[in-house]
Amino acid sequence: MPRLDHYLRNQAFVVLLLFSSIASAAIVEHVLHVKDVMVKPLCKEQMIPTVNGSLPGPTINVREGDTLVVHVINNSTYNVTIHWHGVFQLKSVWMDGANMITQCPIQPSNNFTYQFDITRQEGTLLWHAHVVNLRATLHGALVIRPRSGRPYPFPKPYKEVPISFHVRLLELRPAPVSDAYLINGLAGDSYPCSQNRMFNLKVVQGKTYLLRIINAALNTHLFFKVANHNVTVVAVDAVYTTPYLTDVMILTPGQTVDALLTADQPIGMYYMATIPYFSAIGVPVSPDTKPTRGLIVYEGATSSLPAKPLMPAANDIATAHRFSSNITSLVGGPHWTPVPCHVDEKMFITMGLGLDPCPSGTKCIGPLDQRLAGSLNNRTFMIPERISMQEAYFYNITGVYTGDFPDQPPVKFDYTKFEQRTNSDFKMMFPERKTSVKTVRFNSTVEIVLQNTGIVTRESHPMHLHGFNFYVLGYGFGNYDPIRDARKLNLFNPQMHNTVGVPPGGWVVLRFIANNPGVWLFHCHMDAHLPLGIMMAFIVQNGPTRETSLPSPPSNLPQCTRDPTIYDSLTTNVDLSYKK
């Protein structure tokens, strides 16, 4: 009888928790107006696309368990999608916002509503356009707090402050050209016409602030420091970390860091600063590289000379690697899960820049007078133009992609010290142009060794996986050794990410559970490398039930008008339960 009584009390507690969770969930609704506006971040006015007329765009605040509904109204002159960077999109893959992967773009004078649940995630993420170059100005913070009544796994801060790093553009098309970095839309006193336009964070001595830091820059890793202050990192990519004390951090494009800053210094003013990290080995750093600065201003400060941080060198690979490799997960913390030990799929993927033949009669300015190309396993990804890959998969439309993305590169070579000596080496310089995917079973565990190459140059590439977090089991330099390096992998408390910087001339090992059916993009998050083709896609097959199967597309999903007749033959009579 005591056992039964204990069981009933436990069951009642579970039901109470479930009811509390349901009751605390909310529907959060936003409207994002995309429109071209005139701005003047430095000396000259320029017309740029913005969301709700601001740069960065509005911060969206939700709690874990909420349903987010966002109406995107496109009054700009550009095709647009909005990607919810880092959101799992469980059972809502059509809402991922990857242009020509999960949807066709929202065309000018059109609109689309994104609706999805925020599940098993807390921390800082971002939303941004997923059409080439547009995320330079179309982006904002997505802040996910714990459910009502549930605390952070760290002391409650006095105040929370979103801090976004991004670029000031001179031109958007055909290729983005920028001349400054901005902190929350302001260039600071390092640039002309901006001496009095600097982001200021006013603090009270003794209080602790949660900085929600986002690197929304298009193509640049960024170092960040605050003069005379340490910070404690408590989350990366909306995953809680073991508290990590540091005076400097590195963020790749698309990464986020949550860090506690305690105002524990004498009353005064202190610069916060960010500076580009140029990881390309052998490429000289411009002497004109300058920091972008904001201010920490203590209440009661009278000094007019802020303290300056000592910034790392712009090519300080060791400092960047030290920060990234020292971040570990908060074992037992909210939403923590142990590393899966069994691996179903193993992949070894080479990545980096190669060459594309220069068209006859054209002068090209790349190495060997060719054009640059990017590749994964010697495949340059071609983005579809007629219809999205997700629709092609759902409706069984052929000719859009192939299912033969390789698990290994076509040939083995000295990946980080490439020299062309044979015809095979020459072939590796010119990757095959193809839209290819890797298909994996539902709930399978996938392990990927990402090996950076030096075919053109060795530089860090921030790889981003849509729809999933992955465990980062280890980093290293040189060629990955499957025996020696495998012994060093962290299977106890590796940090989970959605975006990771692969070290220049090095490697990283990832592992994720493919528990979300659909088409998911995996790509370098340097925007300049999207058209170069450093990307591929995973197709996760359906599970055994409708709950674990790909849902039907929303009725108002944007259509591509380049070939509108393709939709005439589509049928919604698709039995998803057995779509494998």
Secondary structure, DSSP 8 states (H G I E B T S, - for coil): -HHHHHHHHHHHHHHHHHHHHHHH--EEEEEEEEEEEEE-SSSS-EEEEEETTBSS---EEEETT-EEEEEEEE-SSS-B-EEEET---TT-GGGS--BTTTB--B-TTEEEEEEEE--S--EEEEEEE-STTGGGTSEEEEEEE--TT---SS---SEEEEEEEEEEEEE-SSS-EEEEEEETTB--TTSTT-TT---EEEE-TT-EEEEEEEE--SS-EEEEEETT--EEEEEETTEEEEEEEES-EEE-TT-EEEEEEE--S-SSEEEEEEEEE---TT----TT---EEEEEEETT---SS-B------TT-HHHHHHHHHH-BB-TTSTT--------SEEEEEEEEEEEE---TT----SGGG-EEEEEETTEEE---SSS-HHHHHHTT--SS-BS---SS-SS---TTS----SHHHHHHHS-EEE-BEEEE-TTEEEEEEEEE--SS----EEEEETT--EEEEEEEESS--TTTTGGG---SSB-EESEEEE-TTEEEEEEEEE-S-EEEEEEE--GGGTTTT-EEEEEE---SSGGGS-----TT----SSSGGGGGG--S---GGG--
